[in-house]
Amino acid sequence: MKSFNISAEFQTFESLEELPGHIIELMKKTFEARDKAYAPYSKFHVGAALLLDNGEIITGSNQENASYPSGLCAERTAVYYAGAKFPEAKIKCIAISATSLKRPLTTPIPPCGACRQALVEYEVKQNSNMEVYFMGESGAIVRAKSVKDLLPLIFDNSYL
């Protein structure tokens, strides 16, 4: 038997003010997007904002359904819209914020597993890293240099 290690490096920013200016603006777009979430069941509102290499900013919010598997997370709402509207554009970075109507969320909330897989699909497709910034409704923000840092053992088209 052989063992191997996987490591990833993340950066933490203690507040929005520590972020680069364009990321502060992108994160503010996530706040606007999460206010548009349709989450009557979970009361968990998520907003995502993508910065494309053509300068466009695409936002998305989670959209729930009484049949839970039929809903869609904010990250996938945004990335699929970007892929449909701007198929040749590369996603430079994604910012994500989450809030709950049940309790305060002051720790960074990363994308779920399904969103990580969807995001890594686009990262592989564009053959360049996509920075990921995520936070709760307030507090610290975490930065990953690549989606692969969040999902190191990716499943991609090389297996098909």
N, C-alpha and C positions, 0 to 999 in steps of 0.2 A: 504494500500500500504506500502511496505517495501522498503527501499533503501539499497544499499550495495556499498562498495568502492572496487576498484581494484587498486593496486599500483604495481609498478615495479621500481627497482633501476638500474640505468645505470652508467657506469663510462665513463669519457671522458679523452682522452689522447690528449694533444695539438700537438704532433708531433710523427712521427714514432719512434724516438729515445727513447721515454718514454715507448714504448711497451716492453714486454718480448722478448728476442732474437729470440725464435722460431716463435713468431707471426710476428716479423719484416720480417723474411724470408718468411713466409706464405703470408704476404701482398705484398711482392715483386713479388711473383708468380701471384698475381691478376693483377699486372701491365702488366706482360708478357701476361697473358690470355686476358686482355681487348684489347691489341694490335692486337689480332686475331679475334676480334668481327666482325661480318658481319652485319653492321647497316647502309646501304645506305639510308634508309628512315628517320629514327629518328636522325641519327648522334650522338646517345647516346651509348657509348661503356661501357660495364660492364664486369668485370672479377671477377671470384670467385675461391677460393682455399679451399679445404677441407683437414683437417688433420685427418687421420683414426687412430684407435688404433693399427693397425699393422705397423704404420710408413709411410704408403703410403700417398702421396699428390696427390690429383686429382684436376685438374683445368677445368674450363669451361668458355665460353664467350657467350654473347647473339648472337643469329642467327635469323635475321629477314627474312621475306618473304613478297612479294608484297601483299599477302593475310594476313593482319596483324595477325589475330588469329592463323595463322599457325607457327609463329615464336616461339622461346623458349628463356627464360631468362637464364643468366649465371648460376644462382644458381641452377635452375632445370637441366640444362645441366650437371653440375658437380654431383649433388646428384643422378640423375638417372644413370649416368655412374658408379658411385661408387656402387650403389645398384646392378647393373648388373654384374660388374666385381668382387666385393668383398661383396657378399650378407651377410656374417656373421660378417663383420667388423663394428665397431661402429664409428660414426663420432664424434670426440672429439670437433672440432670447425670448423667454416667456416669464412673466411675473404672475404670481398667484397669491390671493389673499382669501381668508375664510373667516366667517363669523357664525355664531350660533345664537339663536333666539332663546336658548335654554340656559346658557352660561357663558361667561366671558372666555374668549380664546386669546391668550396672551403668549402662547408658544407657537413657533413656526409649524405650519401644517403642510406637509409635502403632498405631492400628487399620489393618488391611489395607484395600485398595481396596474390596472387596466389603462390608466392614463399614461403611466410610464412606458408601457409597451407601445401605445399609439404614438407618443412623442418620439421614442427611439426609432420607430419606423421612418418618421420624417427626417430625423438626424442622419440615419443611414442613407436615405434617398438623396439628401442634399450633400452628402459626403463632407459635412462640416459640423462642428460642435454647435450646440444650442445651449446657451447659458440658461440656468433656471434659478429664479429668485422666488422664495416663498415665505409667507408670514401668516400669523393669525390676524385678528382684527387690530391688534396693536402689538408693540414690543419688538423683539428681535426679528431680523430678516436673515435667512440663510441663502447663500449663493453656492450653486454647483456649477462647475465649468462646462459640464456636459451632462446630458441625460444618462449617459452610460455610467456616470458616477452614482446615480440613483438606482440603476438597474444593470449591474456589472456583467451578469451572465445573460446577455441578450439572446433572444430568439429572433433571427432575421432571415432574409431571403436566401442567404447562403446555405441554409439547411434544406431548402425546397428543391 
